[in-house]
Amino acid sequence: MNFLSMPKPELERVYQELLERYRHFQGQHLDLNMARGKPSKAQLKLSEKMLDLVNSSSTLDSENGEDCRNYGVPLGLAEMRRLMAGMMEVPAENVIIGGNASLNMMFDTVACGMTHGFSGCAPWLEQKNRKFLCPSPGYDRHFGVTEYFGFDLITIPMTENGPDMDAVEQWVKDPSVKGIWCVPKYQNPTGITFSDDTVRRFAALKPAAKDFRIFWDNAYCVHDLTETPEHLLSLWSECAREENQNLAFFFASTSKITFPGAGIAAMAAGNDDFAELKKRYSYQTIGPDKLNQLRHVRFLKDMDGIHAQMARHRAILAPKFTAVLQKLESELSGKSVASWTKPKGGYFISVDVMEGCAKRVVELCGGAGVKLTGAGATFPYGKDPKDRNIRVAPSFPPVEELKQAMDLFCICIQLAAAEKLLKS
Ligand SMILES: Cc1ncc(COP(=O)(O)O)c(C=O)c1O
């Protein structure tokens, strides 16, 4: 039943059938949410024991004998920096541990560029027509940060190997281009991992602006959904090889390893940028929450500990991704109404519906009690030029609810497509 080749009377009949099924859903008064990539309660439970590891009867000193209850150690405990460095594949001495949110560190790094500049260049605030590259579909909150600071957001198409590097290489010839957002592994929302060639081309960039920076947000670096993880080349090592060490800022957090509301964030930078950031942090805080760092290192211990924890997450998450993908496959394949990614990790599935239909699909789902991420959210300024992309977040609802929500989602995708074709 390919919608594109269906005669109109047949399409009209299918439309009426779908409408009936849709109305049936409306009668059920559902209240389901596939909008944000939040871990489920079962996933949060996996880290509850961590809360018992730092208490009034445990040692509250770090390995270097620092009293974690007190001020001090502004860059973070040595053991926490080592743990995050291992995960981010960067040297521990270049890591700064922040608070509970890597997004906060990204925001602050852009703010640093705005007020103080990088590589001795004028602060971004003083530079006209500043631009930031936004591989799309991408993470709405990234785009939001640079929109907030008044950058012109430039859409860079995502390919199956990562951002379109021909476009990136062309754009960085423009000195008003100051940076690019990247989620290199299991990208939000496509699930794509950047290819080796893409990483090498990033490391070899020679931007016209000396203060251009790659914001390398490896939020999903250990978030595999299969036992055969995709491999991401280390941008740090490639930049070192190219002697381009101050080209990138590196970010990660334990938000989706332990608790998103109370995890540990970290960033790393090349030596010159690191020196600047170290100074900046010395003004911002007399010391981060080291008790939280202590409980994280005691709980996760090392990379083996992180991988074991992620395997427990995978056991909960993978069946949800399978449920979503099975519904898409059984309800939509061969109908020419949608295509979708099949991620091997991360938190999202990216669905492209028929051009001009994404907003309508989100509206229809909302009308029957299923909340989706707003159509357009995955593009700069919240505007998808083809009104096509929808980000599905399978992590939060229980599998049975997810299946119900997906049944409705698939009906709405077909309804919107039929509406469009019947009008044409
Ligand atoms: C790509 C990406 N980066 C960062 C974050 C937020 O990370 P944090 O909780 O460390 O601020 C998210 C959350 O969804 C994300 O998808």
The ligand as a Gaussian input file, in Angstrom:
#p B3LYP/6-31G(d) Opt

LIG

0 1
 C       23.620000      16.160000      22.998000
 C       23.300000      16.504000      24.390000
 N       24.160000      17.237000      25.102000
 C       23.895000      17.587000      26.377000
 C       22.730000      17.210000      26.989000
 C       22.479000      17.641000      28.387000
 O       23.548000      17.211000      29.166000
 P       23.701000      17.664000      30.670000
 O       22.645000      16.999000      31.459000
 O       25.085000      17.206000      31.030000
 O       23.574000      19.165000      30.706000
 C       21.789000      16.442000      26.284000
 C       20.522000      16.052000      26.897000
 O       19.619000      15.577000      26.288000
 C       22.087000      16.092000      24.956000
 O       21.233000      15.376000      24.219000

